[in-house]
Amino acid sequence: MAATDTFDFILFGGSGDLAMRKLLPALYYRHRDTSDTAGWRIIGIGRQAMTREEYIALAHEHCRKYVAAKDFIDSAWTAFAGCLDHVRLDATAAADYLALADKLKDGATRTRVFYLATAPSLFTGIVENLGAAGLVTPLSRVVLEKPLGRDLASAREINDHVGRVFEERQIFRIDHYLGKEAVQNLIALRFGNALFEPQWNRAWVRDVQITIAETVGVEGRGEFYDSTGALRDMVQNHLLQLLCIVAMEPPASIDADRVRDEKLKVLHSLRPFSADEAAQRTVRGQYRAGAIGNKPVPGYLEEQGIPAQSRTETFVAIKAELDNWRWAGVPFYLRTGKRMQQRLAEIVVNFRGVPHPILRATGGEPINRLVISLQPDEGLRLDLMAKVPGQSMDIRPISLDVALTETYHSRQWDAYERLIVDAIEGNLTLFMRRDEQDAAWQWVEPIMKAWDKSGQPPRSYPAGTWGPTAASALIARDGHAWHEES
């Protein structure tokens, strides 16, 4: 971070779960591995009255838990703790911002990153109060966590308010999946090699599957999750952003707006849904009681904070299609859910078979498949057909597997590390532009309305499975199967 080694990182929600579990550990790693950190200031903001020493103790407790034991070095922590401070502030009280202004009064020429790790309902008030207190300078940025709104209208309202205080170049709408090393490697794989580009189109790709599966439930966030659901929480941002990376045309350069221009074209190419098409091409589900890792877990309606008659979906599967020359006719299957059989995030590109098979396949159907694994381990795998040893010319599937951590023999940056550094340096490439977000909501909103209009409850599925059987039927109608079920 040599270009901006003097900055203030102002963390709203500074004692919250995201700050303690992800953001402060990410900042600790970057501080530990950066040579010149004399100009760093990290200020946690919260409603709770807390001394600087109490805040450092709280941060220490959580970083001990979430930083790998081998990486937590006492001397490194002591140096990092020297950057930490805390300001008590009620985000809705304009007068409270005077204390923050006093804390920052000597830093008008420093880079300021306002990170809003709070409920989206507070974004508008925080930004307006920052502006009224004179805290927004030309070197300021604001980072907005998802979900940004509940629908197109509410997202536009938030963006309107934020846009009155910050210019678009200062607004960083974060999607942490884009900071994952495997996603960066997908970009490198596509645009840094000549091997795949000739096959990266409708002539050679049979289908694309993007899955984000979680084994956890609502994790004590029942009230929040029940007002959000899987479509808003995962599809509108994470899954659509991954789809854009897979499907976009090669940008003229890696410049932020050139990349985001190409992603926007993908979103505009998504075929919209009518009510009938939503019924045929989407599946929504809700987990019931089951078992995860041989341990019983409650159903969604039995979770704390969930209304007894809730129809909020915890699972979504969608068959998406792109109406453009490269991808016309290629289905993109999107799937996400909670309390599923395995924690998994992956992109699977299934290539078409050879035009005329002359060899006999054993041990499974002939496959050519690229698997980009995002979690729990990041890596790349290419499934090919190879000859079985012996006299015959039979072939069977083999895999060329690349585990990124083993290949590079170095600790991989957490996604938040990468994105925090980009925000400090002002690099917008991996952040959503406003028109991208608008286009994503425009595609998702008809699905939401179709579900509401139908009056049908989500399909039930046992915790610890891969979701409702209807999701398997959705892809089976095209003669395909989800990757885990192949």
N, C-alpha and C positions, 0 to 999 in steps of 0.2 A: 504493500500500500504506500509506496514511496511518493506517489503523486499527491496523496492526501494523508500525510502522516500526522496532521494536526486537525483534530475533529472532536465534536461533541456528539455523543450518541445518547439521545434522550428517549428512554424506554417507558412509554405509557403502558400500564399493566405490569410494572417492573417487578412485582412479587407474585405474579400469576403463574399458572402452570406452564404456558409456552415459554415465558421468560426464563424460568428456572430449569426447565427440562431441555430446552433447545438453544435459546438465544445466548444466555450467559455462558454455557459451556462452549458454544461456537466462538464467542468473543475471547474466552480464555485461551483456546487453541491458537487463534490468530495472534493474540498478544504474546503467547509463549514462543511462537515461531517467527516473530517479526523483530528485526534488530533494533529499530528506533521507535520506541513507544512513548517517548517523553511527552508528546503532544496529545495523548489520548485522555478523554474524559467520558465516563459512562455514568449516566444519571438515571436511576430508577425512579419512576413516578408512581405514586399510589395514594389511596385515600387514608390508609392507616398511618398514624403517627409513628415514626421510626427514626432512631438516630442513625447516623452513618455507620457506626459500629454494629448496630443491630442488623442493618441491611447486609453488611459484609458477612456477618455470621450466618444469616439466612442463605445468602448466595453460596457460601462455603459448604454448608450442609448439603445443598442440592448438587453443586458441582462435584463434590465427592462421590455422589451417587451416580451421576450421569456421565462423568468423564471416566474413561478407562483407567483402572488403577495404575497401570504402568505409565500412563501419560500425566497423572496428577503429581506434580513435583512441588514440594512445599515452597521452595524458593521462587518458583514460577508463579505460584498462587499469591505469595506475598507481594510480588511486583504487580500482579494483575489487580489485587485488592486495592493497591494504591490509586488506581484509576476510578474506583467505584465511589458513588455518592448517592444520596437519596433525598427527594423532596416530597413532602406531603402535599397532595393537591387533589381536590375534588374536580374531576374533569368538567363538571357542569357549572362550576362556580367561577365566573370571570375574575373575581378578586383574587382567587388563589394563584392565578398565573403571574401575579406580581412577584411572588417568591421565586418562581422559576426565572423570571426576567432578571431578578437581582443576581441569581446564581450564574447567569450567562452574560452579564453586562460587559465583561471584558473580552467577549468572544465574537464580536460582530464580523470579524474578518475570517473566522474559522468555518470550516464545513460543519453544518448541523444536519444530523439525521434524526428526524422525529419518527420513531417506530411505534405504530399504533397496534399493540398486541392486546386490544380490548374488544368488547362487543361492538359490532358494526353500528349499532344504534348510537354510539358515542362519537363516531368519527366526525360528524358534522359539527357538533358542539366544540370538540377539541380543536379542530382546524380553525373555526371562526374565532375562538378565544386566543389561539396562537397569533392569528393575524391582528386582532384588536390590541394585543399586548406588545405588538411591534417585534415579535420574535422571529418572523419569517424574513430571511435575508436572501439575496440572489444566490448565495451558496448553500441554501437550505434544501433538503429533500424530505418528503414524507413517504413512509412505507405503510401500505394498507394491507392488512391481513384479510383473508377470505372468511366468510362469504360476504361479498360486497352487494348488499341488497337481497331482497327475496324474489324479485322479478325485475323485468326491464324498467318499469317506472321507478321503483325504489332505487335501483342501481343508478339510473340517470339522475335522480334527485341528489344522491350522495355525491356523484361526480360533479354535478353542477356546483354544489356548495364548496367542494374541495378545489374546483377549478377557479373559483373567485379569489382564492387566497394563494394557491400555488399554480405555476404554469405547468403545462403538460410535461415538459422536460424535467420537472421536479417531482413528479408523481410516480411512485414505484408500487404497482399492484402485484403483490407477490404470489407466486405459485411454487411451493418448495420442490415439487417434482421436477421442475425445469432446472433446478440446481444439482440434481443427482448426476454422478459421474457417468452412469450408463446412458443417460439421455444425451450428455455431451458427446459420448462416444458414438451414439447413433448419428449425430450430425457429422462427426468426423468420418464415420463409416460411409455415409452417403456421399459427402462432398469432398472427401480427401482421398478417395479411391476410385479407380475406373472399373473395378470388378462388378459392382452391383448396379450401377446406374442404367446400363442397357436392359437389365431385367426388372427395373423398378417401375413397372407400369402394368396396365390391364392385360397385355399380351402374355405376361409371364407370372404375375401374381394372381393366385386363386382367391385368397381372402386374407384379411388381417384381423387379428384378435387382440384386444387390449383389455387386460384384467387387472383390477386392484381389489384384492380380497383381504379381509381382516378377520382374525379370530376373536377379537375383543368385541364387547357389546358397547353400550353407551357410556361406560366408564364414569358414572356419576354425573354425566352431563345430560341427563334425561330431558330436562326442561328445554335446554337449547336444542338438542337434537330433534325433539318432537316438533319443534317449530321450523325445522330445516329439512330433514330427510336426505336420503342418499342422492337424489337427482340434483338438488341444489348444492349439497356438500361436496360431491365428488364429480359428477358428470359435467356440470356447467363449467368447471375449471380444469381439474386434473386430467380427466379423460379426454376432453376436447383439445387441451393443449398438447397432449401426447399424440393424438390423431394428427394435429397440425404438423408436428415435427416429422412424422412418418410420411405425410402426403404432400407437403409443400414442394413447390418447384425450387430449383437451386437459386438462391438469391445472388444478386450481382456482387455482393460483398458481405462480410460478417457485420457490417454496420447495423446498429439497432433497428433503424427504421426500414432498411432493406429486408432484414429478416422478418420483421413484423408485417411488412407489406405482403409477403408471400403467405404468412400464416392467415392473414385476413382473407386472402383469396380462397383459401381452403374453407374457411367458415362460411363464406358467401356461396361456395359450391355445394354445401350440404343440402340434400333434398329435404324440403320442409314436410311436416306431417299434417295430414288432415286427421279428423277424429277417428275415422275408420282405419287409417294407416297406423295411427298410434296403437289401436287395439291389436293390429296384426304384427307390428314390428317392435313392440316394447313389452317388457314383462316387469312388473313390480312385485316385490315380495316383502314379507315381514317374518322374522324368525320367531319360532316358538321354542319351548323348552327342549333341551337336547344335551349333548355332551361334547366338550372340547378337551382333548387330551385325556379321555376316559374319566373326566370329572363333570358332574352334572352342572348345568348352567340354566338360569331362568329364561323364560320367553320374554320378548320385548314388552308385552303388556304387563309383565310382573316386575319390570325394572323400576327403580325409584324415580319418581317424577313423571311417569308416563300415564296418561289418562286411560281408563279401563277400555274405552271404545276407540282408541286411537287408530287412524288409518294411515299413519305416516309410514312410508316405505323405508326398509333397511337394506333392500336389494333392488338393483335395477339391471336389466339386460336390454340392449337396444341393437337393432340391425340398422346401421347408418349407411347411406350411399352418397357418393359425390358425383355431381353432374358436371364433369369436365372431361377433357380428352384423355388425360393420363389414366383416370381411375373409373371411368364409366363402366358399370356392370360388376365392379369388384365390391363385395360386401365388407364393411368394417363392423365387426361385432364388438360391442362395448359391454363390459360387465363389472359390477362392483357390488360389494355387500359386506355386512357385518356378521359375526358369528359363523363364519364359513369354515370349511374343513382345514384350510391351510392359510397361513399368512403369506401372501404372494402378490407381487406386482410385476407384470411382464408384458412385453409386446411380442406377438408371434406373427411372423410373415410366412404364410404357406404359399409356396410356389407351385405352379402347375406341373403335372407329370410330363414325361417325355411323350412326344407325339405318337410313337409306335414302339411299345415295349418289346424287346427281343430277348430279354433275360428274365429268368424266373426269380421272384423275390421270396425269401424265406424270413421267418421271424418278424413279420409285420409287413404292412403295405409299403410300397415304394414312396419315399418322402424326400422332399427337398424343403428344408424349413430353417428359417433364421429366428432364434429366440433371444431377445434382449431382456435380461433379468434386471429388475430395479430393486427388488427386496425379496427375501431377507438378505441375499447376497447379490452384488452387482457383477454382471458378467455378460458374455456373448457366447452363443452356441450355434453352430451350423450343423444341421442334420443332413447327411448325404447317404447315398447308396454305395457300397463297396463289395468287392468279390469275397465270398466265403472261401477260406483256405481249403485247398484240395483240388481234385481233378475237375469237378463240375464248374460251370460258369454261373452258379447261383449267386445272387446278391442279397445283402441284408443291410439294415440301417446302421450307420456309425455316427459318432458325434465328434466334431472338432470344438473343444470346450476351452474358453478363456475366462479364468477368474481374475478380475482386474487387480485385486490386492496382491495375488500371488505373482502376477506378471510383472508388476512395477515395484514390488518389494518396498512399498512405502504406505504410510497411513493415508487413506483416502479422505479428502475433505468431506465433512458433512454438507448436505445441500444448503443448510442455512449459513454455513461459513462462506461458501461461494457467493451466495446472494447478498449477504451483509457487506462483503467486500465490494461487490459490484455497486451496491447502493451508495457506499461511502465514496467510491470513485466516480459515481455518476454514469455508470454503464447500464443502459436500459434494455439491452438485448434480450435478457431472460425474464423481463417483466411485461405484463399485459398492457397494451395501449388501450385507450378508452374505446376506440372503434372496434377493437377485437372483442372487448367485453360486451359491447352492445350486440354484436353479431352472434355471440354465444348465447346470450339471453334470448334473442329473437328466434333462435332455433329450438331452445329448450322450452320456452314458454307455451307453445301449442301442445306439447306433451303434458305439461302440468294441467292445462285447461281441459284437455281431453280426459285425463284421469278424474278430475273433479266432476266433470259433466256426466261421466259414465256411472258414477255412484258405486262402482264395484270396489270391494275392499282389496287390499294387497293379497297375493297368494301366499299361503303359509308354507314355511319350510323348516325342518328341524335344525336347530343349532348344531354345527359340526358337519354340515353337508355342503354341497356346492350350490345350494339355492333351490328354488322351485323347479319341479320337473318341466314346467312350461318353458324355462330358459333353455333346456336341452332340446325341447321340441322346436323352439324358435330357430335354432341353427341346423337342426336335423332336417327341417323342411327343404333346405338347400343342399342336402346330402353331406353336410359337414358335422363335426363334433368339436366341442371345446377341447383345448389342448390337453387338459388333465384327463379327459375321458376318451382320448384317442386310443 
